[in-house]
Amino acid sequence: MKYSLPILFFLFCNLSVSQIKQIEYEFDQGNYSNVIKISNELMNNSNSLEEKLILNKYINQAHINLSQPEEFLTGIKRTRNLDTNKIRRDIYYYNELSNYYQNQLRIDSAIFFSNKSMKILSENFKKIDSNLKCDVYSRFGSSHRNRGVKSFNKITPLSMEWDERNTILNKYLDTASQYTKSNYIKSDIYLKKGLVYLDALANNYSSDGGNVNAVGHKSFLLSNKNFQEVADNSKNNFQISKAYLFIGLNHFYLKKYNEADAYYQKATEKILLNGTITHYPIYINILNWRGWNYDIWFNETKDLKLLDLSIKYYKQNVKQWALLNPRDKNNKLGKNDGYRENATSKLTASLGKKYLLTNNSIFLKESFQYSDYSKYPNFPEREFSIEKIQLQLKENEAFIQNITTGHPYQEIIFLILKGEAHFILNDKSITNFSYYRVNELHQFNDLKTFKKWSYILYNSKFKKVDSILKTKDITDVIISNSDYNPTINYDIIISDTLSKTWKTQPYLFHKYNFSYSLCVRSFLESRENHKSVKPVLGLTIGDFENDVDLRFSKKLITEFSKKYKSEKLDITTNLKNSNIALILSHGNSKYENEIGEIRTSAATTFSVDDVFNMNLENDFIIVTSCSSNASQTNYSEGSSGNFSKAFRYSGVKSTLTTSWDIDDKANSFIMSQFFKYLSKGEAKNRALWKAKKDYWNQSVDEEEFKPLYWAPYILTGNVDSVEITKNSKINWNWSWLLLILPIGYFIYYKRR
């Protein structure tokens, strides 16, 4: 959700009282587009730096209230550049940066920048005006509420219960309230106070039984009290609508579904003007939460009418989100995909539930359509269906479309074989596997922890699949990963926890040959448009004379230069001219980075942004740098800035990237074996599977059996064989000797 920050009032400027009041009036009415329009007009006619600062800040707050985070981010950067007062500038910028990150649900970043602005304020308290003090205290209390109690000691050394946490956060918010007389700002603070208690309620509520403990009941009462204060006293319909929306959510947690829906309806009425919705971001949230309310209500009653209402509101949400946030080919990273407002994945689940209840294949087909709309929306449009996938599958292949929803947490799996399709819904007794836990699996330091989380993955995402596949003759499995957990590497999932060593773990790698696809459309594109081109193998290795040397990779390049018809090229020339491009380098990619990056030398880099700007037709690109499949996650764009996505979007048919930091020696062995099998005509997925097994079979030390060494590889896209030409073993420079051999033979026998 987006929360308005206080409107700032400034002295010593030439803006008239009537102009300020006009902007404040538009804010009170929730007419944020008018705020931007009026402020821009005034700014165009002003030569005063202070006036421009004031107006920029109004514009920024309007953008965040209109659910326009990227415009807001651009605006606060512009404001920072305008302000010559360094202390004020830094406090404002870091505080609003915290606002931006909380808006994106990137909680750690929100807290980090809130702490930073609070520190500067504390050191310069007397120099700062009351409005900015109000902002900082308000943001601090709001950003830290997301931590719960276990990690709340980030701002205090004490461990505490929920009541203590609530008291501390409210002290910050009450302090913020002391620095303002604005009704608008006070209402905003009451909303934040209510959310402190709503969070406590949400964390003291069992989604299975709907039970709420004493802390939850107390939080319910105090939360509603603060929200009702806004509903009764705010002049801003947007704020009132949010208050009713949150009261509805409170009732939902107490399983008061009728009351919850009544408040959601009241929230809708507050943003209606002559039958027209005046604020679509809040309306989209209302639709989502109404759908969720009916969704859970149906789960308890099995009343099909409630399921139909869930589907109705989710569909309206999806439609409105598409209108509010249209996507185009330039929106590559999906920063504004709005997964938490967009109910596409939950709609997939609800339609699937209806299929399971009615056995009507119409609902299965519709559910499948929405499942792919939830992922990589900018991937080229094409017709897709379960039947079209089946036409592309071989008898030994299975395709899995995996979708995960939050609120409620559900795992949806479409298992598609050549002659059959299965819809699997896991929504009972499964553990929420957050994407950051997937990213932590690659550390592999603690076998006990690894087994716990790897087996949780098996139960939620593959156990039921496994029970079906073991009755079939299936070896090759193509995974279209969940947009919630886009970086899962199925090789390292284990099917039980009985084994006590890394070597003896029952990895799925032993049973199945996994490859990956961004989405259904990506899979069909890779199968339908595969055309072999003239084989050209390009080799690129980073130059690290003054860095950590890739000595095994250097030997590998020398080996390949002798074995295969190939050419050493710089990275850009390699990508543009080679059908098959092998890149060995150091990687800078991390799961918290917005975009992936590799180092081509100690001083130069090559990034995912560089790839997005290219138009490529390569058959196969292999990037064996550390974590080349890693980047920040933006829901519905998966790991949105990684190399496998970027190359597939740019026209490359298939990629091989890595899930974590790789070992240079192990990588060189596996790549050597991989190319050996490729040169014999093996399919890419088969060649990789055999190469990993070769590494496994030659390993001796227990350390080498850790997935760290053999399992980082992610093959995405087309799996067909590629042509790699071997160098001839005959040195044709001495071929003239072949011409004189018959002459010598003739002379020898003549003399006899």
LUMLUMDREN-531714 format. One record per residue: x negated, y, z of N, C-alpha, C, CB in turn. Coordinates in steps of 0.05 Angstrom, whole numbers, plus 5000, padded with zeros to 4 digits. Glycine has a CB too. Example, Ala and Ser with C-alpha at 12.3 -4.5 7.8 and 13.67 -1.06 7.14 Angstrom:
473648865156475449105156473649345156477449115181474349555142472749795143474250015157471849885114
***
This chain:
498349765000500050005000498350255000501950005024499450474990498050724989499250915010498150854961497551045025498551225046497551505041497651125074499351695042498651975038496752065060501152155037494652215052492952345072494052625077490052355062493252745098494353015105493753215083493153105130495753395080495353635062493553825077498053765054491553925064489654105077490454395074486854055067490154555095490754835093488154995097492854925114487655185081485155325081485655625084483555265056483755755099483756045101481756165082483156135130481756425081479856575065479856505036477056525077482156475024482356434996484456624984483056134989484556644958486356844946488956724937484956964922489356454942491956334935494056464952491856024939496256534940498456674954499956474972500356804935501256574992502956405010505056264994504156575032506256404974508356274958507356054941509656484940504856084931503655864915503155614932501055954902501955664956501455444974504155304982499955534999506155474988508755354997510055194974510555585005509655284949510755144927509554864925510355294901506854854928505554584927506354414951502454624927506554534974507454384998510254284995507154565023511954444983514754364978514854114960516454594965513254124938513153894920512153644934511453964895510153684952509153454968511453344985506753544985512853525000514953435017517153285002516153675031517653364978519653234961518652974948520753424940515952934950514852704937514452734907516552464942514552984897514253044869511253074862515853294860509752864863506852874861505952954833505652614869507452884813506752964786506853274784508652834765508853394797509053684797506753814812511753774810505853674834503553774849501053794831502853594873500653594815498353594796498653804775498053314782501053834764501554034743501154314754504454004733502354384776502154654788499254714795503954684812497954514808495154564817493354604794494254324834493654454772492054484749492454764736492654274728494954854735495555124724494255344740498555164722494355314767493155514784490155514781493955474813489055274779486155244777485055364751485354954779486555344729485755454704485655764704487655364682487155874723487256174725485556274748490156264728483956104760482456184783479456184777483056004807478056384788475156394786473856344813474256664776475456284833474456244860473755944865476456334881471355894874470455624879472155494902467455614887472655654923474255554946477055484937474355764968478255644920480955584910480955324894481955814893478855294878478755044861478354794879476355064842476854834901476554614920479254534932474554684942480754734941483354684953485154544933484654954962485354644909487154534889486254254880487254714864483654214879482653944872483553744893479653944870483453824918484253644940487153574939483453754967488853774932491653714928492053514906493253984922490653554884490853374861490053094869489153474837487853074884486852804892488952654908484252834908490152794927492152654944494652584928492952834967495252744909497552674891496952424875498252904872494552394866493752154850493951904867490852194839492951914892493051674908495951594915491451714934497651794918500451744924501951634899501851984934500951694876502051594851500951334843501651804829499351214861498050954855496250974831500150734851494551174830492651214809489851224821493351484793488850994830486250994845483851084829485750724855483851024803481451104787481351404783481350954760483751524778483951814776483151954803486751904767484051824825483351924851480251914855484751754873479051694848476151664851474651874834475251384843475551914810474252124793474652394806475552124765476952444818477552704830475852764854480452714837475452564871473852624896470952664888474252394916470052534867467252574858467052864847466452374836469052954833469053224822469053424845471453274803470653374865470853554888468153564903473053464908466853344905464253334918462253514903463253044920462353504877460453664861461053964862460553574832463554034868464354314870463454444897467354344866463554284918463254394945460254444951464454204966459554684958456754764964456154724994456155044956458254675010457854635039457254335043460354725056454754265047453953985047455353825069450953965051455553925093456853775115459753725109456553925142461253935102464053895095464453715071465354175089462653745051462753595026462453295032460653685007460453225049459852945054462052815071457252915068463052965091465252855108467652795090465953045131468452985074470752955057470352715038471353205041468052715024467652505004467652225016464952554989466152185038466051915050468751835061463951905072470252025072472851965083474751875061473952215098474752025038476551955016475551705002476752184997472951655002471951394991473051165007468851394990473151195033474350995050477350955043474151075080478651175037481451155028481750995002482651435024479851044984479850904958479450604962477651014940477550534979476950244982479150104998474350214997480450245017482650115030484950075011483550295054485350264993487350244972486849994955487350494954484349924951483549694935483349434952480949744921484149454977483949234996481049134999485749004987479149304996476349235001475649345028474449344978476349195048476449295076473749365087477749085093471749195082469149255093468049515083467149025086468449565057467449825046469050055057467749825015471650015061473250235073472250305101476250145074471650105117470750145144467950275144470649885160466250185126463550295124463550595119461950155102465150685100465150965093466751135114466351015065468751015126470151145148468251195172472550985158466650995178464651025199462651245192463150765204461851255167459951455158461051745161459151405129463551785153464652055156465052125185467352065141465851925202466151975230463452055243467351735244461351925235458651985247457852275240456551785235458252355216457552635208459252835223457752675178461852765225463652945240462752965269466552835239462052745282461252755310458752925314460752465320456952925295454453075297454853375291452452965278457153445278457653725270460453805278457153755240461353715301464253745307465154035307464753615334463654215319464554495322464654645295462854635341463154535275463054675249465354595230460354615236466954405238468954285220471754385227468853985221473354465207476054565212477854335220477154705187480054405233481854215245483154025225484054355261483654125201484853955181483153715173485554115156480453775170478653555163478253365186475953675153478253475211478153305234480553115235478053475260482853215229485253055228484952825208487753225221483952905184483552705163481752475173482352835139479552545185477552345192478552155214474952475202479852265235480952095256483151915246481952275279484852035228487051875217486051645200488852065201484051705183482951495166481551285182481051615145480151365203478651175220480550985233476951335241482651085245484650915258485950725239486651075272486450815214487750655194485950445182488850835172483450515175481750325162480950095180479250465152480650145206479749935224481949745232478450055249484449815226486649645234486549375220489249775229485249355197485249105182483448895193484549165153481848965213479848775222480948555241477648915237483348595251484348405272482748445298484048115262482648235314481248265340478548135340482948155363478147925323475647765324473247935317475947525306473648105297471348265288471648565295470948235258473448615313473948895321471549015336476448925337469748845346467448945360465449085342466048715374466249115316464549285299464649575309465649265269466749655323466849935333466749935364469350075324466649705376466349695405464949435412469149725420463249425432461849175439463648985454459449245456466049055460467748885477469448705460469549065494469748455469471748285456474448355469471047975460476648325455479048435466481448275455479348725459483748325468486248215459487648425441488048135483489848345430491248525411492248785424493648375399493148765449494049015463491849215465495148945490489449125472487249305474486449425447484749165486486449255427485849355400487849565391485849125379490449515396492549705389492149975403495249595395491449955429491050205445488750375434490450135474486550245427484250395417484850525390481850205413486050375372486750495346488650725349487850285327490650695367492550915370491351165383494850815387489251135398487851365409486651535386485651285428485551405366484551555343486751695328482951365324488951555325491251665310492551895326493251455303492751865352493852075369492052325368494251985398489352275368487552505365487952645339484552405368488352495317488852615291491352795292489152405269493352705306495852845308495553115322497952675322493653135341493253375356492053605338491353325379490953535316489653735299491453825276487153615287494053775278495853865256498553945268496153645235499854135254502554205261504454135238502754505266503454015217504953955193506753705198503153895170509353735193511153515195510353285176514053605189509453355152508653165132506352995143507853305106504353125154501952985165502752815189499753185172504352925207505152765230506652515222506952945249508352535202509852305192507852095181511852385171505852195167503852015156502351865179501752165139501852005201500451875223502351675237499552095244504851735239506751545251506851295233509551675253506751325207506651085190504250915196506651165160501951045200499550895206499650765233497051085205500850895253501250775279503050535277502450985299505150555262506950335258505550095245509350415241503750155226502249945212500349795231500850055188499249945250497449815270499049585284496450025291501549645292503149445306504149235286505449575321504749315262505749125242503548915236506549265216501049005235498848815231498648615254496148965228499048715278499048545302501248335301499248705328503648425292505848245288505148025268508448395280504148115245503447925223501447715232502448075199499647795251497547605260498447445284495047755267500847485293501947335315504647205308502347505340504647125282507047005271506146755255508547205252507646535259506946295245508646265220507446045263507446255196508946235171510345975169507046285147509345765183510645505181513245505196508745285192513245585221515645575237517045845241515145455263515546055233516746325237516746405266519446335226515146275282515146335311513446585317514146095327514346745335512946985343512446985373514547245334509947025381509347025410510047295423506446955415509347325448509947565463508647815451509147535493506147785442504748005429506248085404501847935422507247885389508647945365511348095370509247685350512748005390515348135397514848425406516847985419512848475422512248745431511448915407509948745452509848805390508948945366511249015348506848785351513148835346515548875330517049125339517448635331517449155365518949375377517449645373519449335407514849645378513249885376512849975347510549855390512549775330512249845302514849975291511649585285517149855297519649965288520150245299521949775296519250285324519650545337518150765321518650535366515750705313514150905298515350945270511250815296516150735257517250765230519950915231517650485217521450855252524050995255523651295259525750875278521551365273520851655277520451785250518251675293519251655231518851765204521551775190516951585187523151565191525751555178527551785188527051285182527351845214529152045226528152335221529451995255525552375219524452645220522952745195522752675243522152565178520652655154522552785134519252415141521552975120523053105098522352975071522453405097520552795071519452675046520752405042516352655047522252375021523652125015521751895010525552154991519451955000517351754995516551635022514951864980515951805042515251705068517451555081514351945086519951655078522251515090522651245078524751685087522251235051522550975037520450775048522151015007518050865051515950685062516650595090513150825062517750775107518450695134520550475134519550945149522650505117524650295115523550035104527050395097521750065085520449825073518949665095518449905051517449815112515949675133517749565155513949875146519949705161521849595180523049335169524149805186523549335143524549085131522548855134525149135101519948915130517848715132517748615161515148825124518048795181518148705209520348505213518548955227522648555203524948375206524448105192527548505197523148125169522447875155520747695172520947945129518747805186516947645203518547515225514747815214520747635234522347515255524547335243523647735272524347275217526247105203529047215203526346825217529247485204531847615202532147715173532047865222532747515155532547565127534747755117532847305112537147735128539347915120538548205127541947845134537548245152536848515160534548625143536048515190532548445138530348535121531248635094528348305118533048485082534048565055535548825056535748345043537048865078538549115081536649355083540349105106534449325097532549545098531049585072530449485120530549375057529349405031531249555012528749125018533849505015535749654999535749955007538549535003535650005033535450285042532950425032535550305073530750275031528250385020528550454991525950185023530050294976530550344948532250594944531950104934534250624961536150854958534651114963538450824978532651114979531151364985529451464962529451325009528951284943527351374919529051364894524851194916531751384898533551404876534551684873535951204879534651794849535752054844537452034819533452274840540052054823541952024801541551764786541752254782541051554801540751284789537951234778542751254768536151434780533451404769531351364792532651644751529551174789527451134809525451364807526050864805524951494829523151724829520251654836524151934848519851414847517151344855516751044849516551404885515550984827515350704818513350534834514550694789511150644844509350474860510750354885506950634869512250514899513650414923515950224914514750634941517150284892519350114881518249834875520650244856515949824863514649564856514149404881512049614840513249534902512849394928515449284939511449574948517549444937520149364947521049114932522249584944520849114906521548874890520048634898521148934860517448664902515748444910516648334937512748534912517048504957517748414983520548304985517348635004522348404969525048284968524848004956526948464950523247974935522847714924521647514944521047724899519647614959518447454980520447375002516047604993522147565010524147515030526047285021525747765035526947294996528747084986527246824981530047174959524746844974523046614970522846444995520146704961522146575018521846425043524546335054520346605064526546505050529246435058530146185044531246675052529546165018530245925003528745675014529545964973526145715020524545485030525845365055521745575036527145525071528445435096531145315091528545655116532645415072535445335068535845155044537145575066534045175024534345034999536845114983534344725003537745354989540045474974539045584948541445694991539945464926538945534899539545824892540145354878541645934904542346224898540046404909544946294912538946334931536746494942534246474924536046404971533746234913531446204895531946374870531045904887534346384860535046544836534546834842537946494827535246924866534747204874531747264875536147274900530247074886527347104887526247144858526046854900527146974840526246984812527047254800527446754795529447344806530547604795528647834803533447654805528047854829526448084839523548064830526648104869522447824829519747794819519547874790518747494823521547804774521547874746521748174743523947734731523448304759523548594757520948724765525848704776519648614785516948714793514948694770515948554817514848464757512948424735513548614712513148134725516048654706516848844685516049134692519848834680516549214716515949494724512949534726517349554751511549334735508649364737507449404709507349124751508349254690507349274662507949554651508549064644510149674658510849944649509150154662513850004653508550114688507050304703504050294696507450264733503050054691500250014686499749864660498949854710500349994638499849854612496949794608500850034589496349564597493649474593492849524563493249184600490349584558489449604531486649484530489449894521485549464506482949334502480649464517482349314473481049714525478849854538478849804568479050154533481049694579481149644607479949364613484149654618477349344611475949084611475848954638473249124600475549114659474948994685477448944702473149174700479749044693482148984708482249104736482548694709481049344739480949454766483749524776479249714766485549584758488249674766490349464759488849944752489549204763491449004755493748964775489948744751493349064799495549064818496648794826497749224808494848604831495748334837497648334861493248154843497048494881498648474905501348604902497248594928501648784882504348884876505648714855504149174868504048614837505048454814505648174823503048454791508048074818508947824829508847594809511847844839507147624788507047434767506447144777504947504746504447114794503846854804506046734821501146854819507246904837509446804854511846724837510247014875512246874815514346804797513846534784514647014775511246474778510546214768511345994787507446194763510946044813511645844834514645814836510445924861516146034837519046014840520345874816520246294843519445934792520545794769519745494769519445924742517345434779516545154782518245014803513645144791518945144824520745024844523444964832521145214868524345144815526945094802526844854783527945344787524544824770524144594753524144334769521444614737522844334792522744094809525544024819520844134832527144224824529844174835531844084813530944424848531544194789533444144767532443954746534244404754529843914745528543744724529143854697529543454726529744114695530244244670527644354659532344474673526744254636524044324625523944614617523344144602526144744613526145034606524745194628529045144603525245124653523945264675520945204677525345194702520144954670517344884670515945054649517044584664517145074625515845224603515645524611517445194577517745634623517645914631515645964653520446004640515445774672513545794693510645794681513845564713510245624662507545604649506845864635507445374630508745994622508246244608507346454628510846344593508746474650507946684670505246614683510046704692504646354685502046274697499746394681501845974699499946404655497646504639497746804637497646384612500146924640500247214640498947334664503247314638498547174685497347274710494347284707498147094733493147184686490247174683489247304657489346884684487147454659485747574636487747684615484047354623489347884624491347984605490248114580493048184620487748184580486548314556485448114537484448504564485447854544484447654525486347654501484147374537485247624476486947644452489547494454485447554428491747624446494347494446494447264426496547694440495847054433496346834415498646664427493746654410499946524411502146344421500846124437503746234397502046064459501045844476503345694489499045944497502945444494504945274507503645014516507345214487505044864532504044604540503544424516505944474560505444444497505144274473502744344456507744294456502144604454499744684439497144594452499744994436497144584478494744484492494444184486494944534523496744044488496643754484495643684456499343634488496243844436495343794409492243814407496643994389491043974425488144024424486643824442487544304433488043674459486643494477486043224465488343454502483743114473483142834466484242654487480042804462484242394481485442194499484042194526485341924486481442254527480042244552479842514567477142134547481442704557481242974569483843054584480843184546483443224604485643344619485143644621486043214647487243794620487044084624488544164649488244244599487344324666488544414691488744724690486844324715491244814694491745094699492345134728494145204681490545274742490745304771491545594778488145224785493645624794494545884803494745884833497245964789493846094846494146124875495746374881491346134889497546354900499046594908498446654937502146554904498646904944498446994972501147104979496147194977502047075004504547185014506947094997504447495014507646844997506546625013504246494999508746415019502546365015500246225004501145954991498046175025500645924966501445684951499245614930504245714938498945364925497145274903498945144882495045074913498845254858500445144835498445024815502145374822499044784807497244644788498944534765495644424802498344604741499344474717497244284707500144684695497844024708496043814699497143714672495743584720495543764651496543704624494643494611496643954606495843264603494443054589495543044561494842784604494342874545495142854517498142794513493442644503499142624531501942534527503842604550502042254522502842754570504642814592503643074606504642584612505443184622504843434637506043404665505843684623504543504685505443494713505343774725503743294729507443844741507444084757507044014786510044244753504944114798504244054826504344314842501343924828505844304864506044534882505144454910508944644883503044574919502044524947502744774963498944474948504744744980505544974997505944895026508045104986505244645033505644555060502944465071507644325061502344555095499944465110497344485094500344185119497044705080494444755066493145005078494844775036490545005078489045225090488445435068486445125102488945685075488345895056485345915052489446165067484545865027481645865020481046125007480945625002480146325022479546585011477246574992478846785034477246754972475246754951472446784963475846964931472146934985469446974995468346715008469547205016470146535017469146285027468046115004471446135042469346124981468345984957465446084952470146024933465146344953462546454947460446374967462746764945461246324992459346245013458545955010460646295040460045794996459345504994456645464981461445364977455745644964453245604950450845624968453045814928451145704993448845735011447845455020449545905035449645265023448844985028446844945051447844875003446945105071445045065093446144875114444345335105448744875117449944725139451744515127451544915158451044265129452544045116455344025129451043785119455544055155458144025168460144235158457744055199459144485156460944705146461544655117459644975150459644585101460044525073462144315069457444435059461944095084463943875082466743965089463143635100466944125110469544225118470944385096469244405143469544585085470844755065471044625038469345015063469144455031469344315005471644125005466744165000472143995028474343805030477043955031474043625055477044195043479544355041480244415012479144615058478244484997478644534968479844284955476044604954478844054961479843804950482743764956478243564960483543804981486343764990488243954976486543795019487344204973489144404962489244414932488444684973487044344919486844384890486444134873484544564884485743904886485143674869486143404879482243664865486943374903487743114914489942984898488543134943492043144893494343034878493642984849496743224880491843164838490843124811489342864810489043364802487642814829485942574830487642324831484042584855489842334846491542094848492842024821493742144869493242224804494342174777492142094758495742434767489842234759487742174739486541904743485642394741486441804768485141544772486641314760484741494802489141364753490741154739490441174709493641174747489041384700488641434671485641394664489541714663485141384639482341364630481241634624482041164606481241814644480442094640477642134651482442284653475842244635473242314645472642614643471042164629473742754623473143034618475543204627472543084588474943404644476943574655476243864650477343524686478144014637477744294632479344454653478644374603477944634667479244784689479645074680477444774714482145164682482745444680483245534709485245504662481145654721481145704750483245904759478445804758483945884784485746074797484646354795486245994826486446544790485546824790484946924819487647004778485746764839485146834867482446724875487346724885481746494864479146364869477746314842479346104886476846514829475946484801473246344797475846744788471746314819469046224816468645944828467046414829470745794832470445524844468945344824473145404851466945204835465445004819466344734828462345044823467844594811469144344819467044114823471144254798464744134812462643934815462143874845460044014802462244084862461444054889463744004908459944294898466143964898468343884915468043594923471143934901468543524948468243244957471043134964466343234982471342874960473942734963474342614991474242524942472242615008472642545036470242655052472842235040470342635078468242755095466642545111469342955113466642295102465542085117462442075116466641815109461342145093458442125089456942335104457842145059454442255112452942425130450442545118452142265154449942505092447642635079448542765054445442415073446842955044447443085019447642884996445343305013445942684996445842494974448342324972443442314977449542254994451742064994454542194994451541895018454642464991457242594990458842504965456942904989461442464967463042374944463842614926465542224953461842734913462342964896464142884872459643084886465943054865467543004841465742984816469643224837463443104817461543094795461042804786458843224804461042614804460542334797462842214781460042174822465242314785467542194771468342344746469842184790468042614746469242774725467142964713471642934735467443004687465743194672467243454669464843074644466543654685468143904685466944114666468144014713468744244652468144494638470344694644467844454606470044944635471845154645472945324622470445324665475245444627476445634608477545864624478745494592477346104613478346344627481346314631477746594611482846224611485746204612486546014589487046484609489145974587490245794566489545914538493245764569489946174535489446294509486446264501490246594509484746294521481846264516481245974507480246334541482545784520482045504513482945444485483645314533485345534477486345484450484545624429489245584448483745874436481946014417479345864413481446304427478245754434475645614431475945354415474545554459478245234416478744984401479545034372480744814415481245234368482445274342480545424322484945424344478845584332477145754315474245674314477446044323473745424319470945334319469945274291470545094338467945424282466745384256463745384260467645594235462445164253459545154255458245354236458444874251456145484245454645654227451745554226454645954238450145684210447345594206445945594233445845774186444645364240443445344267440945514269442745054273441045704288438645864294438445874324438946154282436245774335435845774364433946004372434745504373435046184388433346414397432646374426434846674394430146434433429146394460428246664472426746204461429346734495428546984509427746924538430947194509425447024546424646994574423747264584422346784576424547324609423847584620420847614625425347624647419947864624417147924627416648004657416148154608415447824672415247874701412347844711417047694717410547974696407747954704407248074732405948104684408748284739408448414765410648344784408248714761411948114779414248034796414047734801416948104782416047614812416047324817416047184790418547234834413947034785413546924758415346674754410646834755416546654730418146424722416346224709420546514704414546094724412545934711413645684698410345854731415745564710416945324698418545404673418645174718419745634674421245724650419345784627422945974657417045894634415045944613414145684599412546084625413745474615413045214604415245104587412345014626417745154596420045064580420145194553422645114596419645454553419645604527417545494509419245904532415245444519413045324503413845054492410445304520415044894509416044624501418044644479417244474525420044824482422144854462421044964436424345044472419045144437417845254413416545034397415845464420415444824410414144604396416244404386412144464415418244354403420144144396422244224375421544054421423244474378425544554362424944794344427944624380426344794321426045024303427345264317427444974276425645454326426645664344424845914340426645584373425646134353424146384351424346524378425246554328422146634388422146794412423047084404419346804425425047184418426247444411426847594437428847404395426947864434428048024456431047964459427448334452432148034481434847944487436948054467435648034515436848304460438748414441438648284414438448724439436148254403435848124377436747834378432848144368436247704400437047424404440047404402436047314431441447574417444447564417445547624389445547754438444347804375445447894349444847694327444448164342442547554328441547404306441647094309438847474299442047004334441846714338444546594343440046664363444946364331447446214335447446104364447745984315445146004373444745904400442646074413444045604401443246204435441346384449440946284477442446674449438446224484437646144511436146374524435845884510437146464547436046684562435146594589438046924564432646614595431646534622430446784635429446314620431546854658430747104670431447104700432047344656430747314713431747364740434447504739429647534757436147444758438747564759439247754782440847354759440647964777441348154799444348114807440848434791445747934795448647914800449147814828449947724779451247934840452247844866455247844866451048014890456547704884459447694884460647964893460347474902459148134905460248394913459648604892459048484939458148544871457448734850459748774830454848654835460149014821462349074802461848934776462649374798459348934767458648794742456148634745458249004719455848414730453448254730451148384716454047984718448748304724446348424712444048224714445648694727442348214693439948064694437548254689439947834673435248174699432848334694431248224671431048344720430748384651429048294629426148344633430048434603425548514653422748554662422948664690421148744642420648734701420648844728422049114729417748874739422249244706423349524705425849544689421249704695426649344673428949374655431049164661428049354626433549234655435849054660437649044636437349144685439348834637441348794616443948724631440548574595446148864626448548834642450948734626449149094656452948664641455548584629456648814612457548504650456349054621457249284605455949284577456649554619453349214576452049204550453348994532449049134553454248774543455548554528458248654518455948304545459848784535462448874527462349064503463849014550460149194499459849384477458849254451458049604484458548984452457548844429459748684415455248654437459448634389461248464374459748224365462548624349460147994378458447754374460047524362457247674401458447344349459747114337458146854344459947144307456546864365454846634371456546394378453046704395455446164373456745914380456345854410455645674364453945914420453245834447451146024459452245544448451746134483449746304497449346184525450646604498446846154532446046034557444546234573444345764553445546314597444246514613443546374640446046764618441046274642440246144666438546324683438645884660439846544692438746714713440346664738438747024704439546764760441046714785443746844783439446824809445846694790448546794794449746944770448646974818449146844745450246994722453246964718448846894697454446784734457446754734458646904757458246464735457047074771458047204795458647504790456047174818460747604803461247884804463647934822461848004775464248174826466548254842469148124831466848564843470948064848473547944839475648164838474347714858476948184815479348354813481548164804478948594792483548134821485647934815486847974787487847944836487247754774488247714747486147764726490647904742483747864735481447864717479247684728480448154712479947524748477947344758475447484767477347124738473247344763470647474769470147664746468247254771471047904750471648084727469248194712473248314737466848184726464548304713462348094708463448524729463047844704460947644700460347594670461747374713458147464665457247434637458947244621454347334637460047034634461746854618464246994607462546604636465447164624467747314615466947504593469047464638464847654597463947864578463347744551461548014589461847524550461147404525463547284511459047174529465347164526467847054513469447284501469446894534469747504516471247734505469847854480471547944527467247824479465747944457465647774432462948014466466847534433466947364410465347104411466147514387463847064432462146824435463946584441459946854457463446354427465246124429464845974456464745934407462445974466462045824491459545944506461645524486459645914532457446014549456645814570458246284562454145834579453345684602452145884621451245454595453345914645452446104665452045964691454446344667451246104712450545984738452246104760447646004744452945934779454646024802453146144825456245794811450546084827449046184849446046204842449446004875444446274861441546294856440446014849440046404881438846004828437845754818434845714823438445724788434045464824431245384828429945364800430945124844427745504796426445514769425545234760424145704770424445074778423444804771425744624764421844684794427844624780430144444775431544534749432144454798431844794745433144894721431644814696433345204723428944834697427344754674427744464667424444824679427844294687428244004682430943964669428043844708433044074681435744034671436044144643437844154690434944384638435144504611433644334590434044784611431344224598429844044579431543804571427143954592432743684591434443444586436943524570435243304612438143754577440543854564440043884534441344124577437844024527437244064499436443804485434944264496435343614499434743354487437343224478433243174508439343234495441943114488443343274466443643084512443243534468444443704447443243644420444044004454440543614419439243564393439943284382436243584397441043114399441942844389444842854380441542634411446043084382448843114373450943074394449342914351450143064420452043034441453743294444450642974468456243264452457943504458456643654482460843414465457143914483455844084504456443974532456744374501458943914537459743834564458443564571462743814567458343384551457043124556454043154560457542934532452843324544449943364546449243474574448943554524450843664583450343784610450743584632452144034614452843434630453443224650451143024652456143074643450142934629447942744629445442864640447442644600444943124633442543254643442543284674442243534631444843344685445143364714444843094727447843484722445842884714445542614725442642524724447342414710441242604703438342544701436842664724437242644674437442914730436143044753436842894779437043344755439342834782440142684806438642424808443242624805438442274787437142004787434142014791437841864762432842234783429942254788429242374815428742414765431242474828430742604854430042404876433142774863428342484894427442304915428042424943424442234913427242674946427542814972430442894976425743064972431342875002434142945009434843235000434542915039432843415002433243694994434243714965430643854997433243544948433843564919436743484913431943394903438043344932440843264927442843474936441343004943441843694947443643914953444744034926442244144969447244094925448344204900446944454890451344264904445544584909444044824901442344774876442244914925441244534874439344484852440644384827437344284862442644214829443644074805446444174796443843784810447744334812450644394806451344684800452144314829449544864795450445144792451745204765448145324795451645024746452245084718455345084712450944894699456145304698458945334690459045354660460145584704460145144647460445144618463245244611459944854606463445474598465945594592466445604562466145884604468845524553469445544524469145284510467745754511468445304484468345064466466244874476467745154438466844614476465044404485463844234463466444224505464544294438463544124416460544144413464944214389459443954398456543944394455644184377455743684380453144254380451944464364449444344351451144714381448644454328446344344314443744484323446744384284441944324334439344414342437244254325438844384372435744394309433944264290431244224304433544434265430343974303427743904314425543984294427543604321423244064305420844104288419843834278418644254303418943834253417843584242415243514256417343614211414843254261412343164274410043154254412742884286410643164228408543164208407543444203409543044181404943484204403743744198403443764167400943784212405243914155405243924125402844084114407844054116401344214132398944344122396844144112397644514144397143904121395243684112396643494093394143534136398843574082400443394064398943324039403043524057396843484031395343414006393943154009393343644000393443064034392142804038393842574027391542764067396442624028398242414018397942363988401142484025397042583974396742553945394242393938396542833933392142413954389642273946389541983957387242423957391341913975391341643985391741433963393441614006393641473945394041283923391541253905396441353906390141493901387741483884385541313897386641773879385241353923383241203938383840903937383041293966386440843940387340563940386740443913390340553946387240593891386740493863383740443859387840703842382040633868379140603865378140363880377640853874379240323904378340103921378839833908379740113948381239793897381939543885380539503857384939523881379939733844378539723818375739603821378340003805374439693844371639603849371639303857370339773871373739213869373938933877374138763852376238883895
***
